[in-house]
Amino acid sequence: MDTSNSPTHDLKLYHNIEFQRHKWIWWIFSLYYFIPVFYTPFDWFKHSIMMGAYVVFIVLCIIISSIRTNRVWIPIALLLLLAVIITPVTPGSSTLLTYASFFVGLYFPIRQFILWSIAIGLIILGLQLYHQYPIPYFAFPALSGSIAVGFVGAIEQFRQRTRIKEHQSHLEIRQLAMIAERERIARDLHDLLGHTLSSIALKAELAGKLLKQEKYAEGEQHLEELNKIARDTLSLVRQTVSGYKHRGLAGEVMALCEQLRENNFIVELGGELPQLNARAEVALILALKELATNVLRHSQGRQCTLNFARTQEHVTVTLCDNGKIDSLAEGNGLSGIRERLHALAGTLTIDLQERSCFTITLPSETLSHADNKA
């Protein structure tokens, strides 16, 4: 059975990383193991056994922190066995029992944690009754430490499980967003190319029939129209692809507002941004960029408003500033805006009477499927 992508595997992997990150803290706490050295008679043999057991303890801790399978219980059981074996030599084995309790709380579900904790408690009581250590030296630190540190491990496990679930939820949301984006792109490409490719096919078929009938003038005219449709479609596809590289309408609007503010304009943003299809969104983004550039170049004002409005028939976007412009020569920029909007059955209206206002009107057909349903 493959558990490489299971939550348990992710949890153990996270614990392994956390252990490596804070390993020096872990080893510092393990020094409690050597406290009995300071109140027991010096004995080379016993102290050598203690050091050997401590080395084995470190190895087992490293194995527990590195293992990524459900067999983590094996090194934990070996750690308990080591504590039982070393208890006749030193009551410092209570430290090993405490570490075992922590790992049990960290790795096992609540039911198994309770069973393991009961077993560890019985081991401690049995060792105390058999070896008759002073209770403050062995039984008390072993029991209190195992209970407290075991619950710390269980709480840490719960905290990390919650964090992993949140991380998995974020991943699922991102995957759903990617799927939705792919579907949106598919719809946009269908809306963008479906009618155009049908027109190209019909024009090509008609031109072929005319050429067969030796009606060369009419055939050439249809070929020229076909060439124009193909070029316009290519340009539109490029604009649409460029639009996908944009931050979307909301992102571009925020960027334009920030650009105006950086140039000492007071910017007011009103209304709700519409959800447009790809073709209309690209056209609107390019139009707003051009209009914002005109404001920065020609306006003498310092206050700018950008408002979005929607009715059943139209989507209206108005960009106004309090600067007065006597006349405005329409160059390639404004002409390009009009052409793009005209292709969408939209319009650009310029009002320079009291202040400079540019109003873009788009038909409701340019709304995306989601916005139309809303």
QUIMO-V34178 format. One record per run of one state. SS is the DSSP state (H for helix, E for strand, C for the rest). FROM is the first residue (numbers start at 0). LEN is the number of residues. If there is no record, write none. Layout:
BEGIN
ss=(SS;SS)
from=(FROM;FROM)
len=(LEN;LEN)
END
This chain:
BEGIN
ss=(C;H;C;H;C;H;C;H;C;H;C;H;C;H;C;H;C;H;C;E;C;E;C;H;C;E;C;E;C;H;C;E;C;E;H;E;C;H;C)
from=(0;6;21;22;38;43;66;71;87;92;107;109;131;138;212;215;245;247;262;265;270;275;276;277;298;302;310;313;321;331;343;346;351;355;363;366;367;368;373)
len=(6;15;1;16;5;23;5;16;5;15;2;22;7;74;3;30;2;15;3;5;5;1;1;21;4;8;3;8;10;12;3;5;4;8;3;1;1;5;1)
END
